[in-house]
Amino acid sequence: MNRSVIVVAAVLAALFALLFAWRWARTAPDEQFVMPPTDVAALVVRAEAIPAAIEAVGSLQAVREVLLASETAGRVTAIHFEGGGRVKQGAPIVELFNAPERADRVAAQARADLARAQLARSQSLQVKGAESQQLLDQRQAELDQALAEMQQLDARIAQKVVRAPFAGDLGIRRVNPGQYVNAGDPLFSLTAIDQLYVNFTVPQQELGKVHVDGTVEVLADAWPDRRFTARINAVEPVIGADTRNLTVQALLPNPERLLRPGMYVTARLVLAPEENAIAVPATAIQTSASGNSVVLVRGPNSARGGTAEVAPVQTGRRIGNRVVVTKGLSPGDVVVSEGQLRVQHGAKLRVARLIEDNAG
């Protein structure tokens, strides 16, 4: 009896042991399983000469711009151009009523002709001794007075015509035929846009880098694929008291008339290239509360793969889609530019695509 109990107990113990072993085999982790390396895109860092520039927001201003107005009051009798038209220098634009002045000039011309004839007669008589020098001087004065009156009337008639002081483009017309205008009333705006000023400011610490005849690259949203070149023609000698910025003005040729006064532009003051600088694609920089960092590939053949290492870096200015790294990278380092968001420090990496150009 005791032997039977012992046999049954042994059998049950064996069954429980087999069941436990079976369940443990099903639930135990596979020690042989290894996570595959993560595929990333990377590039080999190299030192290069990087163009340096100071960027600022600027505005365009016409070199020559004026609001045309009449010098005298009068009624508009003729308008020779419409708004938006192009005019040459000296072209008449608006004429005012000048009939009284023209009539006065005819009378002045008649008096001048009479004075000239009387002077000629007195000169011929004075040679014969039949005319006194006093009367001859009086005739000369009368002629000079008549000619001066004609010049005065010519000036008054000229004031009745508003002419273009320089070649340019007219703005919107602000007057109508038959309208009475007072002296100083605006009639047209006239702007020459073949040359423009680029006005912008830079921080006062950049004063040593700004000089007359320096090169400025101008970028406009209206022409994203074009770069315009200007030359610094003036630097404000006084630093702004409220902003502590330096005001700079550059002269921009605009022969194609693509740009307009009043436009906002990006002004890039071109400096000497920065030698032995390191720049990486902006996608390679990770930003967090602790600062900027990059993921490096470490290993004997890091250009193909290796171990991930998160390295802190210090960044400088941005050039297009690249960022200058001032500290934390050395030439030859392999930096992950794509796919690093799912990578942890110490993870295995495989460089699926090696970027040859640092521009990424």
Sequence and secondary structure as in RCSB ss.txt:
>XXXX:A:sequence
MNRSVIVVAAVLAALFALLFAWRWARTAPDEQFVMPPTDVAALVVRAEAIPAAIEAVGSLQAVREVLLASETAGR
VTAIHFEGGGRVKQGAPIVELFNAPERADRVAAQARADLARAQLARSQSLQVKGAESQQLLDQRQAELDQALAEM
QQLDARIAQKVVRAPFAGDLGIRRVNPGQYVNAGDPLFSLTAIDQLYVNFTVPQQELGKVHVDGTVEVLADAWPD
RRFTARINAVEPVIGADTRNLTVQALLPNPERLLRPGMYVTARLVLAPEENAIAVPATAIQTSASGNSVVLVRGP
NSARGGTAEVAPVQTGRRIGNRVVVTKGLSPGDVVVSEGQLRVQHGAKLRVARLIEDNAG
>XXXX:A:secstr
 HHHHHHHHHHHHHHHHHHHHHHHHHHS  TT     EEEEEEE   EEEEEEEEEEEEEEEEEEEEEE SS EE
EEEE   TT EE TT EEEEE  HHHHHHHHHHHHHHHHHHHHHHHHHHHHHTT S HHHHHHHHHHHHHHHHHH
HHHHHHHHHTEEE SSSEEE      TT EE TT EEEEEEEEEEEEEEEEEEGGGGGG  TT EEEEEETTEEE
EEEEEEEEEE SS  TTT EEEEEEEEE TT    TT EEEEEEEEEEEEEE EEEGGG EEETTEEEEEEEEST
TTTTEEEEEEEE EEEEEETTEEEEEES  TT EEEEESGGG  TT EEEEEEEESSTT 
